[in-house]
C-alpha cells in the first residue's frame, strides 16, 4: 500500500530560530512518519517582518527564518503572512489562507501530490486550512490543542469562524477528552471527533544514568523543583515563585523564555529569593531530560492547557509532577506514582502539594513506568485509522 501523502499545516512548528516552538506538533508527525505509512510535507507559515537586526528583538527572528528547512528528514516550508496589529485576530485566517494557498499551489506545480491536509490549532490555522482544502480539493483533519477552543471562541468573530471550520472538517481530534468535549459543545459532530493524546518519546526522556552527577552538573545541592514552560501569564509562574516563600528548604528552576521574564525576576528579587529561584532561560528539547532527571518534582501551575506534555516528560525521567486542577491535567496525572493534582491553584496550594508529595514521595522507577504507558504508537495508529476513514469517504 502506498503511503498516505499529507500536507501538514500549522503556524505551530519549530524552525531554526525557534527550535522549541510547537515541538509537540513536530514530535507527533515524526512518529507518524516513522510508521512508514505516511509521507509528509509541512507548510508552517511565519509572520512577515522585514528586518533581521537584533535591535528588533523577537520580531527579528521571523525575518531570519529560512523559506525552506529540512528537519528530521521532513521538508518544512515557511511562507510569510502579514500580521496587522489590533485587527489581526479577525483577519488572521484570511491572511494565512492567501499566503498558504500560493505556497501550496507552488508545491503542487512542482510535482507534489497530497491526499489530505493535517492541520493543527483550530484558530486561525484550522479556519485557513479548511479554506485551503476547499481550494485544493483536499479533505482536512483539524487538531484542537487548547486555547483555540477553550478561549478564542469567547470572541464573536473567531467563534463564528471556528464553528464553521469544525462543521466543514472531515475529521476532528482533541488531544484530551476535555478538548473533545469542547469541540462537540461548539458544534462538532461526535461521530467525527475523537481523542488522540500527545505521547512521550521514552527513548529521549529517561532517568539519568547517574542522578547524583546530573544534579552536580546543574549545581543542585538541595531539594529542587522544576517548572518548564514559556514565561507567559497563563503559565502562572508567579504562583510557583510565591510558593517558594512558604518552602524555605526547597529551590526552584524555571526553564523557558518569554515576555514575563523581567516581571518574574523582579518578583524573585523583591521576595529575596534570588539565591533559591533560578531563571534558567530556554533549554534545547534534547537537553531537557538532564534537568527533569536532576529535579525532585516538577510543577505546572497553568490556568489553561490542552495536553501538557511537560508533565509526561518529567515523569518519563522519573520525576513526579504537581499540576493545576484544570481541564486536561487530571487525564495526565492519574495515579499516585505520577504525582498530585493541586487542591487549590494558589501559592498556598502549591506549597501544600509539595509538602504532601515529599512526605510520601513515589518511587522514581514507578513514576517512569507510569509514563511508559503514554508512548506514541497508539496515537500514530489512531491517526492512520482516522485518515484512512476520511479518505474512504
N, C-alpha and C positions, 0 to 999 in steps of 0.2 A: 504494500500500500504506500502510495506517495505521501510524503509529509504534508501536513496542512501548512499553508502559506499565510502567515499572519502579518498584518501591518499593525504594529503596536503603537498606540498614540497616547501621549501624555506629556504635560509640562513637568511632571514629577519623574525625572530620570537623571541619573548622575552625569556629569561631564568633567572634563579635566580641571575646570575652575571650581567646581562644586562636587567633589567626589563622593560626598555622603548624601547629596540631595536626591530624595526619592529612592534610596538604596533598596527599599523593600520591593519596589516595582521591578527593579533590575534583578534582584535575587529570585523573585518568583519566575521571571522569564528565563533566567539561566537554567533553573532546574527543569522547567518545562521543555526547553530546547534539548537538554541533556537526555530526555527520553528517546530522542531520535525520531520522534513522530511529528515534529514541528520545525519549520524554518521560519525565521522572523527577520523583519527589517523594522527599525524603530524610527518613528517620527516624533522628535521631542523638541517642540518649539521653545525658543527663549525670547525674552523681551528685547526689542531693539534699543540699543544705546550706542551712540556714535563714538564715544571717547573711551580709550583704554587706560588713560593716565590714572595712577593710584590715588590722585587727589580727589577723584570722584567716588572713592570708597567702593561699596559693594556693587554699585551700578556698573563700575568699570569691568567687573568680571564678565558681564554679559557680552561686552564688545570683544572680549578675548576668547570666547567660546568658538571653537572651530566649527565650520559649517558641516563637516563630516568627521566623525571619530570612529575608531574601532575599539570596542571594549569586550573582552572575553569572547572574541570571535564574532561579535554582532556589529553590524553597521548601524551607526546612530547618526541620523540627520537632524540638524538643528536650524530649521528655518526661523527667520525673525518675524515677530509680530509687534505692532506698536502698542504701547501702553499709554493710556490717556488718563491723567490724574482726575480725581473726583467723579467722573462719569465712567471710569474704567470697568467697574463691576458689571454694569449693564451692557456695555459694548464688548466686553472681552470675548464672549462666544463668537461674535461676528468677526472680530479681528483675528482670532485664532483660526477660524474657518477659512477665511480668504487666503491667509498666509500658507496654511497647510494644504489647501486644495491645489495651489500652484505647485508646491513641492511634491505632492503625491502624484500629480499628473506627469511631472518630470520623471519620477521613478518608473512609472508605467511606460512612458515613452521610451525609456532606456532599456526596457525589456523585463522589468519586474512584474510578477503576477501575484495577486493576492486572492485568498478565499474569504477573508474575514478581517474586520477591524477589532482589535482587542484594546479597549480604551479604559483609562484609569482616572478616577476622580470625576464625579458627575458634573460638577460645575466649576469653571466653564468648559473644561476639557470634554466631558461627555456630551454636552449640548453641541459643541462644534463637531464632535465625532459622528453623531447621528446625521448631521447635515452632510458631512463628508461621505458617509456611507451611502446616503441617497444619491449624491452626485456621482459616485463611482460605481454604483450598483452593487454594494457590498453590505452584508448583514453586520451588525455592530453588537458586541457584548460590552456592557459597562460594569465596572467595579467601583462600588462605593467604599470610601476609605475613612470617613469620619465627618469632619465639619461640612463636607459637601452635601450631606443630607441631614445633619443634626443642627446646623447653624445657618447656613446660607439660605435655606428655604424660609427663614423668618423675614426675608426681604421679598417684596411683592414681585418684582420682575424676575429675579432668579427663581423664585418658587414656580412661577408660571412656566418658565423655560425648562426647569428641572422636571416638572410633571409631564411636559410634552415629550422630553427626551426619553424618560423611562417608559412612557407609553409606546414609543416607537422602537425601542431597543429590542433586538431579537432574544437577548438573554441578559440577566442581571445577577450580579454577585455582590454579596455583603461579606466583609472579612470577619464579621462576627454576627451572632444571632440578633443582637441589638440593632445592628445596621440593616439586616434583612427586614426586621420588623418595621424599621423606619421607612425603608423603601416601599413596603406594602402600604403603610399609612399614607404615603404620598401618591399612591395610585398604581404601584407596580403590580402586575398580575402575579399572584402567589405561585402559579404553576411555572412561571418563567424566572423565578427568583430563588436563589439558593445561597447557602453559606459555604464559602471556601476560605478558611482561615489562612493567615500567613503561617509560614513554617520557620524552622530554625535549622541552620547549617551546623549540625553537630560535629562535623569534621573541623570546622573553623573555630567554633565556640566550644571549648572544653576546659576542664580544670588544668591549671598549670602543673607541669611535672614536678616542680619544686616550689610549693607555695611560699615558703619562707624566703626563697631567693626572689620570687616575684614581688613580695612585699618590700624587701630590702631595696630592690631596684627602683621602687616608687617612693622610697623614704617613709614607709608606713611603720610606725612603732606602737600605735595604739589601736583599739577597736575603731574601724573605719567604715563609714557609709559611702556609697557612690550613687550619684544621680546623673543619668545620661540623657541628654536632650537639648534641643535648641534653647537658647536663653531668651525665651519669649514669654509673654504674660500667661498664656494658657498652661504652661508647664508648672507654674506656681512654685518656682524655686525659692521664692521669698519665704514661703511657709516652711520649707525644709531648713533654710538658714535660721529662721526664727526658732525652730525646734531645737537647734543646737545649743541655745542658751539654757535649755532645760536638760541637756545631756552633757554635763561637763567632762565626762570621761570618754567622749566619742569625738572623732574627727570626721570631716566630710570632704569628698572630692566631687566637684561639679564639672562634668565633661560636656563641652558643647560651646557654641558661639551664637551670638545674636544681639539684637538691639537693646536687651535689658542688662547687658554686661556692666555698664557703668553704674546703673542703679543698684545692682546686686553687690558690686564691690563697695559702694557707699554704705549699703546696709551692713555688710560684713565689718567694715571699718568702724562704723558708729557703734556696733554691738561689741566691739573688742574681740572679734572672732578671727582676726587675720592669721593668728597662729594655728587655728584649728580648721578653718574652712578655706579650701584652695580652689580657685577658678582655673581649671586645667587648660581650657581652650578646646579647640577641635582636635579630635584624635582620629586618624585613619581607621576605617572599619576593621581592617585586618589586625590592628593593634589593640582593639577594644578588649579581647579576651584577657590580656595581661592585666588590665585594670579591674575587670569584673572579678577575675580569679583571686586577685590580691585583697579585694574588699571583703568585709564580713556580712554585709547586706546591701541591697540596692533599694532606693526609694524613688517612687514615681508619684508625685502629688498633683498630677494634671487635673484640669477641670473638664477636659474632653479628650477622648482617644477613640480610635476605631478598633484596632487590634494592636496593642503596644508590644512590638517585638523586643523592645529593650528588656522587658520582663523575662521573656524566654531566653534571650541571650545571657542574661545574668544567671538564670537557673542552670543553663547548659554548662556554665563554668563552675557550678557547684555552689553558687551564691544565692540564698533565698531573697525574695523580693517583698517589699511592703508597697502596696498600691492603693490609690484613692478609690473610694467606693463610687465609681461612675460606670456607666454602661460599657461593657466590653471587658473591663479588668477582672470581674469575677469569673469570666469564662477562661481566663488565662491562669489565674491563681485559684485553683480548685481544691487544693489539698494542703494539709499542714506542712508537708515537706517542701511545698512550693513557696510558702511564706504566709503573709497576712494581708487581708483587706482592711483598710482603716475603718474604725467605727465612726470617727469624725474627721472630716477633711480640714483639719486645723493644725496649727503648730503643736498644740497640746495633744491632739490625736496622733500626730506623727511620733511625738516623744513617747507616748504611752505604748504605741505599737512596737517601737524599737525596744523598749524595756521588756515587753511581753515576749518578743521574739528571742531576745538574748537570755531571758530567764529559762527558756527551754529550746535552744537552737536545734533545728533539724540537722540530721547527718548530711554532710555535703554530698556524699555519694548518693543518698536517696534523692536529694534535690536534682542532681544530674540525671538520675534515672527517670524522674518525673518529666524533665524536659525532652528526653529522648522520644517520648510519645508524640511529639509535635514536629516530626520531620516533614519534608516537602512532598514525599511520594503521594500521599493521599490527596493533597491539593492538586498536584500535577495531573493525576488520573481524573479528578473531578473536572478540571478544565477541559481535558481531552474529550471526556464524555459530553460535556455541555457543547463544545464547539461542533462535534460531530452531529449532535442532535439538532443544532441550529442549521447546519448545512444540509441535513436530511429533510429539512422543512417540517 
